[in-house]
Amino acid sequence: MPGPVSLTKGRRPPGKPDTRRRLVVIGNGMAGARAVEEILARGGAEQFTITMFGDEPYGNYNRIMLSHVLSGEESDADIFLNSLHWYQDNNITLHAGVRVERIDRFTKYVFANNGHVVPYDVLIIATGSQSFMPPMDGLYTPSGSIKPGVFTFRTIDDTRNMVEHAQYEDHYRAVVIGGGLLGLEAARGLQSHGIEVDVVHSGAHLMNAQMGPDGGAILRRSVEALGIRVHTGSRTTAVLGADRVTGVRLRDRPDIACDMVVVAAGIRPNVDLAVLSGLHVERATVVDDQLRVVDEDSIYAVGECVQHRGEVYGLVAPLWEQAAVLADHVTGADTTAAYLGSRTATKLKVAGVEVASMGLTGPERETDEHIVFSEPSRGVFKSIVIRDNKMVGATLLGDSRKVAYLTQAFDKGLPLPEERISLMFDLGGPAEEQGVAELSDDAQVCNCNGVSKKSLVDVVRGGCNTVAGAMDATRAGKGCGSCKLLVKQVVEWAADGSVEEDPAASYYVPGIPLDKASLMAAIRKQGLRSVSAVFAALAPGSAEDAKSKMGLASLMKMMLADQYIDERDARFINDRVHANIQRDGTFSVVPQMKGGVTSVQQLRRIADVAEKHNIPLIKLTGGQRIDLLGVPKEDLPQVWADLDMPSGYAYGKSFRTVKTCVGKDFCRYGTGDSTKLGIEIESQFQGIEAPAKLKLAVSGCPRNCAESLVKDVGVVAVEGGRWEIYVGGAAGAHIRKGDLLASVDDPEKVKVLTGRFMQYYRENANWLERTYSFVPRVGIDHIRAVVVDDAQGLAAGLDAAMQASVDSYVDPWTERDDPLTPGQFRTSLPLTVLPQVPVR
């Protein structure tokens, strides 16, 4: 960590006395810096010399964006609101990485921990808040520091440390303590590093501060659909492990093993300085309507460290409002300005789920109206509470299209339509565009960055005519991202139809500014054969982007087959070692059983291998194969050698398996030889790369025992020797019956159309887009015209490209004899985690 930094610039020339008052700000976070910005905007630079102190050795950054840094969506450099140069340019003396330890309010001096003693005429306290650490055993080492592997999620250093810890190869599981906004964002962010996450929440349901139990139940369903395990109504009583984290102990449930613990159990105002200095402190530092500390004429406080009219706020919108009033008052711009409290509304994207919450979560009086719409299968929940014909609360989950109008109704007390249902849906109520037009100029569109409708409109009318440009200019939509739809609507309304399309929305991978077709054309034209070569030739500044590597690797392997130069850093761990990583760090091994058919010899071999290697669990999979679980990484080559069977492709983004039923030889109802056809399809297309995994099935009759109708490609034998081919089905987190692609009378035609459809999907789908999204997006009629009728003359090319991939197939388990890298199957080195800096 960098040491303290002091920046000073722009002192007045010697000989000219500086008659300006001395403004000192303790706290360089979002509240302190915003207050200074507002003061400068009111001519404060002519009135004050400004000195700021901040605990962290940086400029000012957007704390709300830390979850994006954790997930890798943004770099830490992208979230700074004011760089160190901003302070120099505005003649602000910044002591970064320096903490003020005491205020002498009688002599008007502040005393810092580096020996600085600075006088003030006006003092602003903006010390913010800190993470709450609930009491539990094993949280601290004997020396008093937090146990290695335990993190809070409050600062940029916290986030960097979490990312570093999550990226160690032998770290697989995390427990997040707290199921509020921050905890769920932490959980989702850790998932992006391949970490399995459990969330432990003491409340009866997730986000209980923002929504009622019904909404919380649907949010839980959506979060669990992402693969995050949720434990509500429980408390963590201990962090397990002697020198490093090995798990947590719950009050009433079994222990959870993990490699890291993230504490996101709420925040507490930082009031130590105020208490030591004799200021009036209750739950936080008490201020009046001018943000002035009780009984102090020269000391103000702002932000999360403030208690105003009994309320303490932990959201950013009240902070912006407080900063404006404070600046009006201290600069004299408007001495009548008063802060009367905030009506808090939250609009966020929590773990990928859009959430908006304001006011009451449910009725409190018998006369309150409560309108509820619930659609759990889509993760949609809407609740509106009305009192005396005014909206006093709303919760929107999974569908925030009406949030602009509802926020306005909540903030302004707008009259409501008699037909209440139109508050939730566009059934005669205000259309989205009309709702945007009705927003007042000062309506806050982006809570995270305090951007009003007027700010966006001014940018558009100043010449910016793209949504992305307006977002870059104002930072709107650069926080949680939940307001992007509203930002888009405001920009489109302000541009009066002349808004231009944002080209980045069509990029195949974020690091290369090309859509998929253009990217493929450029790769072919320039003869690029590796991921690094693509970055060097096509990325802006030849900069490599980690988030783009896996998508590029998959695309190039599909395009180039055996001409592709494999680079292992572009692969996820499963693809590097050709096995599925499990929560305990071991791997599962799935040998191939084409069409779910095996033999006595294979079964005997599998049993011998399981016995020889002490396989702890042997499990039949849903894809009709045998899974050997609990294999250490270093044992993988020997297990494969002893099995002497091909890989079953139970990992990665590729063709995996073909599930079959018994078929006509044994089943009384079978009309087609599903087993034979399933084996032939699996033999032909084994291992081919795809934008997402592909699961297939063949059923011997319409009874559909192989579940063909909910597969990426499903084949069903029907009467008359015909076969129906369905595409785009799913039965996982999403459930969708496949669309009928074709009905044919020849198993060979089934294989041709199956391969042609998969190649068309491979060439046209977005990265990670499953067929159940691709097929409805493109349209089954269009796909049928291309794949079955060859309406565009593409069939021969699709067949040839697929055949090239088929011909280049190599069983990845042959790498057991010749590892591509020395460490490919080496166990991870023992890890010693450096002690963390104690958190206050």
Secondary structure, DSSP 8 states (H G I E B T S, - for coil): ----EEE------TTS---SEEEEEE--SHHHHHHHHHHHHTTHHHHEEEEEEESSSS-EE-GGGHHHHHHTSS-GGGGEEE-HHHHHHTTEEEEET--EEEEETTTTEEEETTS-EEE-SEEEE---EEE-----BTSB-TTSSB-TTEEE-SSHHHHHHHHHHHTSTT--EEEEE--SHHHHHHHHHHHTTT-EEEEEESSSSTTTTTS-HHHHHHHHHHHHHTT-EEEES--EEEEE-SSS--EEEESSS--EE-SEEEE-S-EEE--HHHHHTT--BSSSEEE-TTSBBTT-SSEEE-STTEEETTB---SHHHHHHHHHHHHHHHHTS-TT--------EEEEEETTEEEEEEE-SS--STT-EEEEEEEGGGTEEEEEEEETTEEEEEEEES--TTHHHHHHHHHHT----SSGGGGTS-SSS--HHHHHHHS-TT-EEETTTTEEHHHHHHHHHTT--BHHHHHHHH-TTSSSSTTHHHHHHHHHHHHTT--B--GGGG-SSTTS-S-HHHHHHHHHHHT--SHHHHHHHHSGGG---HHHHHHHHHHHHHHHGGG----GGGS-HHHHHTSEE-TTS-EEE-B--GGG---HHHHHHHHHHHHHTT-SEEEE-TTS-EEEEEE-GGGHHHHHHHHT--B---SSSBEEEEEE---TTT-SS--S-HHHHHHHHHHHHTT-B-SS-EEEEEESSTT-TT-GGGSSEEEEEEGGGEEEEEES-EESSSEE--EEEEEES-HHHHHHHHHHHHHHHHHHS-TT--HHHHHHHH-HHHHHHHHTS-TTS-HHHHHHHHHHHHHT---GGGGGGS-SSTTTT---------------
